[in-house]
Amino acid sequence: MPREAPYLAVADVLRARILAGEWEVGARLPSRARLAEEYGVGRNVVQRAVDRLVVDGLLEGRAGSGTYVRSPRERLRLVRSRHRERTSGRPHSADTREQGRADSWDTDSRVGVPAPEGIAERLDLAPGDLCVTTRYEFLAGGQPVQLSESWEPLALTDGTAVVLPEAGRLAGKGVVERMGSLGIVVETVVEVPRPARATRTQANLLGISPGDLVLQIERTMYDADRRPVETADMVIPDRYREVVYEFGVDRPFSVPPRG
């Protein structure tokens, strides 16, 4: 059997000491250097062990201050389902099984924004092509729970009643319904989740600390011809939410019995 990685062994010891009450909730852990010396390992090993306990919800880092024992908290569940995304396409789409569903949101839309290189590549545009961009800040019970920045090619909606996602007769109805009103059928949604650390701007908006763990989801929607019609970057704080992906299972084709 392979020997357990050193950082996992250190994480297990620290976890045991925390659960035993050696450090109370809100207490500051010893420095990385002191822990490294105590366990006879490198500081990078201690850092990975601490990061593991941050992910597990036992510790939290505070910029410029150190690492502290975190008070127990319930992480709200955000369910990502291909079925719900296909029917609504809204960045905060969910059903009644989702806890902490966004009940309000602030938005800021701008028309005629040149697409940055990365966004242009995702939308199959030339850098500088004009887009409609909308920034969302989603709230649940007054608590910020998600950020999102959406980009749509202006050429698709220019001069129509749905050029602004949160204005007009289809305000707030989502990408699928708005594009459908123009005869554009959204057929595929691709999401790429990546763990990251909150920037100072993100932290200020979400009420967390810079460097806290977040989940970044890069989402792109395609029409029936595989043309990108919208792309968005979502930021979800790990402290408040866990993200669950739900997929339907295609039933195999059954051949009726002979005879």
C-alpha positions as CSV (number, residue, x, y, z in Angstrom):
1,M,0.0,0.0,0.0
2,P,1.3,3.5,-0.9
3,R,2.2,5.7,2.1
4,E,-0.1,8.6,2.8
5,A,1.1,11.9,1.4
6,P,2.8,14.0,4.1
7,Y,0.4,16.9,3.8
8,L,-2.6,14.5,4.3
9,A,-0.9,13.2,7.5
10,V,-0.4,16.7,8.8
11,A,-4.0,17.6,7.9
12,D,-5.3,14.6,9.8
13,V,-3.3,15.6,12.9
14,L,-4.5,19.2,12.7
15,R,-8.1,18.1,12.2
16,A,-7.9,15.9,15.3
17,R,-6.5,18.7,17.4
18,I,-9.2,21.1,16.2
19,L,-12.0,18.6,16.8
20,A,-10.6,17.9,20.3
21,G,-11.0,21.6,21.1
22,E,-7.3,22.4,21.4
23,W,-8.0,25.6,19.4
24,E,-11.5,27.1,19.9
25,V,-13.7,28.6,17.2
26,G,-12.1,31.9,16.3
27,A,-8.7,31.0,17.5
28,R,-5.6,31.7,15.4
29,L,-3.5,28.7,14.4
30,P,0.3,28.9,15.0
31,S,2.4,30.1,12.1
32,R,3.3,27.9,9.1
33,A,6.9,28.1,10.2
34,R,6.1,26.9,13.8
35,L,3.9,24.0,12.6
36,A,6.5,23.0,10.0
37,E,9.1,22.8,12.8
38,E,6.8,21.0,15.1
39,Y,6.0,18.3,12.6
40,G,9.4,18.2,10.9
41,V,8.1,19.0,7.4
42,G,8.5,21.8,4.9
43,R,6.3,24.9,5.0
44,N,4.8,23.9,1.7
45,V,3.5,20.7,3.3
46,V,1.9,22.6,6.1
47,Q,0.4,25.0,3.5
48,R,-1.2,22.2,1.6
49,A,-2.5,20.6,4.8
50,V,-4.1,24.0,5.9
51,D,-5.6,24.4,2.4
52,R,-7.2,21.0,2.7
53,L,-8.8,22.0,6.0
54,V,-10.0,25.2,4.5
55,V,-11.7,23.3,1.8
56,D,-13.2,21.0,4.5
57,G,-14.6,24.0,6.2
58,L,-12.6,23.7,9.5
59,L,-10.3,26.7,8.9
60,E,-10.5,30.1,7.2
61,G,-7.7,32.4,6.0
62,R,-7.8,36.1,6.7
63,A,-5.7,38.2,4.5
64,G,-2.7,39.6,6.3
65,S,-3.8,38.1,9.6
66,G,-3.4,34.3,9.5
67,T,-5.5,31.2,9.6
68,Y,-8.4,30.7,12.1
69,V,-10.7,28.0,13.3
70,R,-14.0,28.5,11.5
71,S,-17.4,28.4,13.2
72,P,-19.6,25.5,11.9
73,R,-21.9,26.7,9.2
74,E,-24.4,25.1,6.8
75,R,-23.4,25.4,3.2
76,L,-26.4,26.0,1.0
77,R,-26.8,23.6,-1.9
78,L,-26.9,25.0,-5.5
79,V,-28.1,22.3,-8.0
80,R,-26.9,22.6,-11.6
81,S,-29.1,20.5,-13.8
82,R,-29.1,20.3,-17.6
83,H,-32.8,19.9,-17.6
84,R,-33.4,23.2,-15.8
85,E,-30.8,25.0,-17.8
86,R,-32.5,23.9,-21.0
87,T,-35.9,25.1,-19.9
88,S,-34.9,28.5,-18.4
89,G,-31.3,29.3,-19.2
90,R,-31.2,31.8,-16.3
91,P,-27.9,32.0,-14.4
92,H,-29.8,31.5,-11.2
93,S,-32.1,28.7,-12.5
94,A,-33.2,26.2,-9.9
95,D,-36.1,24.2,-8.6
96,T,-37.6,23.9,-5.1
97,R,-34.9,21.4,-4.1
98,E,-32.3,24.1,-4.1
99,Q,-31.5,25.6,-0.8
100,G,-30.7,29.3,-0.6
101,R,-32.2,30.1,-4.0
102,A,-31.5,33.7,-5.1
103,D,-34.5,35.8,-4.3
104,S,-33.2,39.1,-5.6
105,W,-30.5,40.4,-7.8
106,D,-28.9,43.6,-9.0
107,T,-27.8,44.0,-12.6
108,D,-25.9,46.4,-14.7
109,S,-26.0,46.1,-18.5
110,R,-24.0,47.9,-21.1
111,V,-24.5,47.8,-24.9
112,G,-21.7,48.1,-27.5
113,V,-18.8,46.8,-25.3
114,P,-15.8,45.5,-27.4
115,A,-15.2,41.9,-26.7
116,P,-11.9,41.1,-24.9
117,E,-9.7,38.5,-26.5
118,G,-10.8,35.7,-24.2
119,I,-14.5,36.4,-24.5
120,A,-14.2,36.8,-28.3
121,E,-12.7,33.4,-28.6
122,R,-15.5,31.8,-26.5
123,L,-18.2,33.6,-28.6
124,D,-16.4,32.9,-32.0
125,L,-16.0,36.6,-32.6
126,A,-13.1,38.8,-33.6
127,P,-11.5,40.7,-30.7
128,G,-13.2,44.1,-30.4
129,D,-16.5,42.9,-31.9
130,L,-19.4,44.6,-30.0
131,C,-21.3,42.8,-27.3
132,V,-23.9,43.3,-24.6
133,T,-22.5,42.6,-21.2
134,T,-24.5,42.3,-18.0
135,R,-23.1,42.0,-14.5
136,Y,-25.3,40.2,-11.9
137,E,-25.1,40.2,-8.1
138,F,-27.4,37.5,-6.7
139,L,-28.7,37.6,-3.1
140,A,-30.5,35.1,-0.9
141,G,-32.1,36.6,2.2
142,G,-30.0,39.7,1.7
143,Q,-26.7,37.7,1.6
144,P,-24.6,37.8,-1.6
145,V,-24.4,34.2,-2.9
146,Q,-23.2,34.5,-6.5
147,L,-21.7,36.9,-9.1
148,S,-22.1,36.5,-12.8
149,E,-20.8,38.4,-15.8
150,S,-22.6,37.6,-19.1
151,W,-21.6,38.5,-22.7
152,E,-23.8,38.3,-25.8
153,P,-22.9,39.2,-29.4
154,L,-24.6,42.5,-30.1
155,A,-25.2,41.3,-33.7
156,L,-27.8,38.8,-32.5
157,T,-30.0,41.2,-30.6
158,D,-29.2,44.7,-31.9
159,G,-32.3,46.7,-32.7
160,T,-34.7,44.2,-31.0
161,A,-36.8,44.4,-27.9
162,V,-34.6,41.8,-26.1
163,V,-31.2,43.6,-26.5
164,L,-31.1,44.1,-22.7
165,P,-31.5,41.0,-20.6
166,E,-33.3,42.8,-17.7
167,A,-35.5,45.2,-19.7
168,G,-38.5,45.0,-22.0
169,R,-41.3,42.4,-22.1
170,L,-38.9,39.5,-21.6
171,A,-36.9,41.1,-18.8
172,G,-35.4,38.4,-16.6
173,K,-36.7,35.5,-18.6
174,G,-33.3,34.2,-19.4
175,V,-31.1,33.5,-22.4
176,V,-33.2,30.6,-23.8
177,E,-36.5,32.5,-23.9
178,R,-35.0,35.7,-25.1
179,M,-33.1,34.1,-28.0
180,G,-36.2,31.9,-28.7
181,S,-38.2,35.1,-29.4
182,L,-35.8,35.8,-32.2
183,G,-36.0,32.3,-33.7
184,I,-32.7,31.2,-32.2
185,V,-33.0,27.8,-30.5
186,V,-30.5,27.3,-27.7
187,E,-29.7,23.7,-27.7
188,T,-26.5,23.1,-25.7
189,V,-25.0,24.5,-22.5
190,V,-21.3,23.8,-21.7
191,E,-20.0,24.6,-18.2
192,V,-16.4,24.4,-17.0
193,P,-16.0,24.6,-13.2
194,R,-12.6,25.7,-11.7
195,P,-11.6,26.3,-8.1
196,A,-10.0,29.7,-7.5
197,R,-9.3,32.3,-4.9
198,A,-11.4,35.4,-4.5
199,T,-10.0,38.7,-5.8
200,R,-10.3,41.8,-3.7
201,T,-13.2,43.1,-5.8
202,Q,-15.0,39.7,-5.7
203,A,-14.5,39.5,-2.0
204,N,-15.9,43.0,-1.4
205,L,-19.0,42.1,-3.4
206,L,-19.5,38.7,-1.8
207,G,-18.8,39.7,1.8
208,I,-15.8,37.3,2.1
209,S,-12.1,37.8,2.5
210,P,-9.6,38.2,-0.4
211,G,-8.1,34.8,-1.1
212,D,-11.1,32.8,0.1
213,L,-12.0,29.8,-2.0
214,V,-14.6,30.3,-4.7
215,L,-15.9,28.2,-7.6
216,Q,-15.6,29.8,-11.0
217,I,-17.9,28.4,-13.6
218,E,-17.3,29.3,-17.3
219,R,-20.6,28.8,-19.1
220,T,-21.3,29.0,-22.8
221,M,-24.6,28.5,-24.6
222,Y,-24.9,27.3,-28.2
223,D,-27.7,27.3,-30.7
224,A,-28.7,24.3,-32.9
225,D,-25.9,25.2,-35.4
226,R,-23.3,25.1,-32.6
227,R,-23.0,28.9,-32.7
228,P,-22.2,30.5,-29.3
229,V,-25.0,32.9,-28.3
230,E,-23.9,33.8,-24.8
231,T,-21.0,33.2,-22.4
232,A,-20.8,33.9,-18.7
233,D,-18.4,33.7,-15.8
234,M,-20.0,32.8,-12.5
235,V,-18.3,33.2,-9.1
236,I,-19.7,31.2,-6.2
237,P,-18.2,31.5,-2.6
238,D,-17.3,28.2,-1.2
239,R,-18.1,29.5,2.3
240,Y,-21.8,29.8,1.6
241,R,-22.6,27.3,-1.1
242,E,-21.8,23.8,-2.4
243,V,-22.5,23.2,-6.1
244,V,-24.0,19.9,-7.2
245,Y,-24.3,18.8,-10.8
246,E,-27.3,16.7,-11.7
247,F,-27.6,14.8,-15.0
248,G,-30.4,12.7,-16.5
249,V,-29.6,9.2,-17.7
250,D,-30.5,8.3,-21.3
251,R,-32.4,5.1,-21.4
252,P,-30.9,2.5,-23.8
253,F,-33.0,1.5,-26.8
254,S,-34.9,-1.6,-26.0
255,V,-35.7,-4.2,-28.7
256,P,-39.1,-5.8,-28.2
257,P,-38.9,-9.6,-27.6
258,R,-39.5,-11.9,-30.5
259,G,-42.4,-14.1,-31.0
